């Protein structure tokens, strides 16, 4: 029998990576092609220029509107009939507000196999990010979801008066075009103009904005604030609970844009924590790995049992070393006589994944901390030591260990090269969004940032440095380093950034 394709209609939620379902993520990873309707959803699709599924965008282009549902359905049917696994990635939930019904019906009529993956509805998530419950034991026992349209889209057929009479919390997606009709309909139903209303845009993002007003004043307040974009409106008495339940836009670093620079394979815990505090974290692209001639490594693997210590500088060094070890017909047993040391927990993890126990690992960033540990050990002087690293650190690290009496062979396995296209994209982002702060986690990461940043970002954006060496690189480049913990550590850095930027945010 011929292979059959299948279409997965996947709800992406509001477009935030953390709110994509596990099932949705699995399907995106295994898809042959992804058809998506909004540019914001592109970041959820794995791969890109480096691989991953084929991408087809069906949303608005310039002044042209999005492709009609019938055309999208025909495309999905055509791809499925080519025996492809197709993901149709849509905002929110596929069936919320009736948006996906036509497409799924067309798949059924064409006898194309399909699966529907629910997503967090955009209207529901907007209310949650605003701290507004849609139901309350005392204020509302029902919720009505509606879509706002102008008259040309058939919005005139919506009976807002009937909706108002239910006495439910009313959530209106894309509410602005329908606002005059909503106000009139509620007035006809006898609902007082003092009923609370929340207007929400860009929910769950650093640019989230919320206006709280009444139904009688909300239109003027939206105009006065210059609110643009698709407005989700919540109408009802539960809006009053926002005073107690607001959480997203009250976090200490909400709205702060931070550029985050770290070395390759460094832990992302600092960026994650800053994001949890409300900051928008923009990663500085890390260098790419260019492998060097493996001949020297192959020669050392041939006599690997002669070494008493092997030091790995990064997961990349582990990966390259292991490839050559396997190609030489050897495995972990070959390393049984050597002690193993490595820079940072990520490198230790790469070794443990291969069944290798690590004798020495340092928790701080960079090779200097590991060097300090090794220099204090009594079994280093006179020991034969192999150091696998990148070309920038191999020579200096090995020279310092030789001064401690070790017999060192340093192997440069790869070179880090700038990710040119990603750096150009970052420069455009910096110039457009004007970040307020830079966090650099190592001297190498600081150098990456200085190389990537625009003249504006180097000259006027203050910085936090993980340690003194990192701070020195930034100051040499002309940057104002306003945070540099006396005792370097993740918690110390996060605490100082929170104290400084949180205070600045609350004062503004």
N, C-alpha and C positions, 0 to 999 in steps of 0.2 A: 504494500500500500504506500501511496505517496505520503510524504511527511506533511503534517498539517500545522499551520501557524495558529497563533493565539494572540488576542489583544487583552492587555491588562489595563483597565481604566483606573488609574491610581490618583487618589486625592492627596495633594501635596501639603494640605493645611495652608497656613498663611504664608508659606514660602521660607520659613525659618528652619534651618537644618535640624535643630533639636526637636522639632515637632513633626517631622516626617516619620511615619510608622516604620517599625522594623520590617514588616512585610514589604512596604514600599521600597525601602532601601535595598532589600534582597533582590527584588524584581529589576530595579534599575541597574544593579550590578550584573545581572544575567541577560539583559535585553540585547537584541540585535540592533534595534532602532528605538529612539525615544521621540515621540511627537509631543511638543509642549506648546502651551498657549500664551505664556508670559515670560518675558526676558528674565524676570527675577527668579524664575524657577531653574534657570540654566545652572546656577551654582549647586543645585542638588544632584546634577547628572555627573556620574563619575567619568574620569578620562579627560576628554577635551582634545587638545592638539596632540597629546601623548598617547591617545588610544581611547578605549571605551566605546560605547555604542554610537552608531550614527545618530545625528541630531537633526530634527526637522522642526523649524519654528513656524507656527501657524497664526501667531498673534499680529497685532497692529504694526504696520511699517509706515512711518511718517504720517501722512494724512490719510492713508488707507486704513480702514478698520480691519479687525481680525477676520480670518477666513470664515465663510458661512459654515454652519454645522454640517450641512449636506456635503460640502467639499471635504471637510475633515473626515467625515465618516467614510467617504469614498476612498480617501487616501489610506485609512486604517484597513479597510477591506482589501485593498490592492496589496498592501504589505503583508497582511496575514496570508493571503493566497499564494505568496511567494515562500511560504513555510517559515516565516520569521516570527520571532518572539518580539512583540511590539508593546511598548508601554506608552499609553496616552496619559501624560502627566498634566493634571488640571489643578487649579487653585482650590483650596478649601476641600469640600467633600463633593464627590462626583454627582450626587443627587440633591445636594443642598440647593434650595431655590429652583429646583427643576432643571438645572443647567445641562446635566449630562443625559437626560432622558432620550432626546432625539438621537444622539449618537449611539447609545446602547441599543435602542430599538432598531436602528439601521444595521448594526452588527448581527442582531438576532434574525432580521429579515434576510440577511445575506448568508445565513447559516455559518457564521464565523464564531468559533469558540471564544468566549470572553470570561474574564473574572473582574469583579469590582472590588477595589480596596478602599475602604472608608478613610476619610481624612478629617482633621479638625476643621470645622467650618469657620470661614473668615469672620462672620458676624459674631459667632460665639466667642472666638478667641479675642476679638476686639474688646468685647465687654469685660472679659476676664483680665486682660492686660490693663484695662482702665480701672480695675478694682470695683466693678459693678456687677453684683449678682443679678441674674434674670428672674429668679424666683425667691420668694421670702415667705416664711410662715405667716407674717403679719401684713406684708405690703403687696404681695402679688402671688397668685396661685397658678398662673398660666403665662405662657410666652407665645407671642406671634412673630414669626419671621416673614419679612416681606422684601421685595426688590423695588427700588424706586426707578421709574422710567419717565421720560418725557412723553408727551402725547403721541408723537410719531411712532413710538415703540409700543403703543397700546396701553400706556400708563393711565389713560383717562378711564379705563375700565375698572381700576382698583377702587373699591368702595371704602375709602378711609373712614367714613362715618360709621359704617358697620364694624370695622376693625376697632374703632375707638370705644364703641359701646360694650365690647367684651370685658373691658376692665383689666386687660392683661398688660404685661410689659411688652412693648412693641419695639422690635429691632428691625431697622430698615437699612439694607445694603444699598450703596450708591444713592444716598437719600437726597442729595442736593436738587436734582431735577424735579423731584416730586414734592419738595418742601412746601410750596404754596398750596398744593392740593391737600397735603397732610394737615396743614394748619386750618384750612377751611373745613375739612372733613371732621376734625376733632371739635371745632366750634359748633358745627351743625349737630354733633352728637351731644352737645351740652357739657363737654369737658372743659374745665377752666383753663385759661391761658397760662396759669401759674404752675401747671404740671411740669416737673423737672425734665430736662432733656440734656443728654450728653452727645456732643459731636466728636467723633474720633477719626483720626487719620494716621496711617502708617503704624498701626498697632504692633507692638512687640519690637520696634526698632528704636534706635537712638534718636530718631527724628519724630518719634510719636508726639502727637499734639492732641490735647483734649480741651474742649470748651464746655463748661457747665453753665446752662442758662435755663430759661423757661421756654415753653413752646411759643409764647408770644414774643420773645426777644431773641430766639436762637438765630434767625435769619440775619438780623442786624449784627449780632455778635460775630457770626462767621465772616461777614463782609468786613467788619472792623478789624478782625484779626488777620485778614488776608489768607484764610485757610484754603488751601488748594489740594487737589487729589480726590480720590474716591472717599466720600464721607460715610462712615457707619454711624447711624443715629440710634440712640437708645432713649425711648420715651416711657416714663413711668416713675413711680415713687421710689423704686429701688435705687435710682440714681443717687439719692441722698446718702446711701450707705458708702459711697466712695470716700467720704470724709474719714471713715474708719478703716476701710479695706484697701485703699490705694497702696500698691506695693512696688509696681514696676518703675514708675517715674519718680519715686521717692527714694530710690537707692542712692548712696552717697556719691557715686561717680556717674550718675545718669546724664547722658548727653555729652560726656567727655570723650573726645576722639584721641586715642593713644596709638602711636606707632610702636610696634613691638619687634625688637631685633634680638635674635638669639642665634647661636652657632648651630650648625647642622646636628640633628639628633639630640638637641638639648630638650629637656622636659618642658612641656607646654603648660605646666601647672600655674605659672605666674599669669600667663595670658588668660587661662580659664578663670582664675580667681578674679582678675580685673573685670572680666566679662560678667561674672556673677555680681560684682559690685555696681554694675550698670554701665561700664565703659564700653564704647565701641572700639574693638581692638583690630588694628590693621597690621597684618604681618608683613615685615620686610622680607622679600624673597631671599631664600637661602641659596648659596652657590650650588652649581651642579658639580657632579663628580666625573672627572676625566681620569680614566685608569692609565697607569704608566706601564712601561715594559715589565712583564712578569718574570723575566729571566732570572733576576736576582732572587726573587722570592722562591722560584722553583729550585734554585741551588740550595737555599737555606732549608727548605722542606726536606731535601734529600738527606740532610744531616741534623734534622730537628731534634733527635734524641740527645744531642750533645749539649743542648741548652738547659740551664737550671731555672731560668726565668723567661717568660714570654709576656710582653706588655703590649696591650692593644689600646690604641688611642680613640677608637670610635667604632660604632657598629659597621660602618663602611669598611674599615680595616679588617674586621672580623669576617665580613661577607667575602671580600676578595681573598683573604687568606684561606678561608674554608673551601672555596672553589678550587684553588690550586692543590689543597691537601687531598681532596676527593679525586681530582684528576690524576694525582700521583699514586692512587690506589691505597691511600691511608685513611685513618679515621681517628676518633678520639683516643683510642688506646695508645697512639703514637705520642700523645702529650702527657702520659701518665707520670713521667718522671719530673716534669717541669711544674713550677709554681706559676700561677697566672695572676696578673694584675691588669687593671683596666681603668680608663677614665670614664666616670659617671655611670649611673645605674642602667642607662640604655645599652651601653656596651656590655655590661654584665648580663643583661637580659638576652642579648644576642648570643652570648656564649652558653648561658643556661639552656636556651632553646636547643642547643646542639649537644647537651649533656655534659658540658664542661663546668666544673665547680671553680669558682673564682676565689682566690686566696686574699687578694687585696683589691678593694674598690673604694674610691672616694666619692662623697656625695656632692661636693661642690663642683662648680663649672670650671673647665679648663684643666690642663695637664700640670700646672704648677702645684696644686694641692696634692696630687698623686706623687709628684716628685718629693715633696716634703715628707710624705709617709715612708717612701722607699729609702730615703737617705737616713732615716732613724733606725732602720732594720740592721741587725747584726749579720744577716745572711746575704747581704748585697756585696760587700767588698770581696773581690776575687771571683764572683759568680759570672758565668757566661749568660748574657742576657740578650734576647732578641726583641727589638722594638718595631712593631708594625704600625705605621702612621701615615699621615699625609706629608707631602714634601715640605710644607711650611714649618712643621714642628719636629720632624724626624731628627735633623742634625742637632738643633739646640738641646732637645731633651736628652739625646744620647750623650752629648758632651758633658752635661751636668752630672749624669750618672757615672760617667768615666772618672770624674773628679772624686767620686765616692769610692772608687776602687773597683767598679764593675768592668767586666770585659764586654763592651756593647757592640752589637751589630744593628744599625738602624736601617730599616727598609722603608723608603718612600713608596707607597703602593698606589697613591692617587694624588691628583691635584684638584683643588677647588677652583672653579672658574665662574665668573659672574653669569647670572641668568639674565641676559641682555634684554630680551623681550619683556620679561616680568618686571625688570627694573624700570623700563620705560613706562609701563602701565602704572607702576607705583608712583612715578613722578607726576603723571597726569592726575592721579588720585590725590596726591599731596596738594597740588596746586588748586584743585577744585574744591577740596573739602577742608583745607586748612586745619591740620591736626593741632591739638593743643599741648601735646606732650610726647616725649620719646622715652621708652624704656629699653635699655641695652643690657644684655645679660653677659657679655664677655668682650674682651678687646677685639676679637675677630668680628663679632656681631656688630660692634660699634663701627668698625671700618666698613662693613657691608652697608650699614645705614648711611654713613657719610658719602659713600660712593653712589648710593641710590637717590639721596635726597636732592630736592631742588634747592636753589640758592635761598629761597624763602625759608625752607624748613631748617637749613643749617644756621641761618643767621638769626632767626627769631623764635624758634621752638625750643623751650627748655627741656632738660633731660634728667632722667634718673639713671644712675649707673649701679650695676650690681656690686662692683668693688672698685678699689682705687685704680687698678690698672685700666679698667674700662673707662672710668671717669677721665683719666689722663688722655686717652685717645680722643674722647669727645671734646675736651677742652682744647687740645691741640688743633682741632678742626674749627675752633671758634665758637663752640656751643657753650651755653650757660648750664652747667650741671648744678641743679638745685637740690638733688637728693643723692646721697652716697652713704649708705649705712656704715657705721664704724665697724660693726661686726657683720660681714657679708652673710646673707642667708635669705632664703625665699620669704620667710615670714617677716623678717625685718624690712625687706624691700617693700612688700605689700603694705605693711603697716604704715610706712613712711609715705608711700604714694597716696594711700587712703587719707591720711591725716592732712597732707598738703593739698591735694586736689579736691578732697571732700570739703575742706574749709573754703577753698576758692569758689567751689560751686555754690555752696550755701550763701556766700557773701554776694554773689552776682545777682 
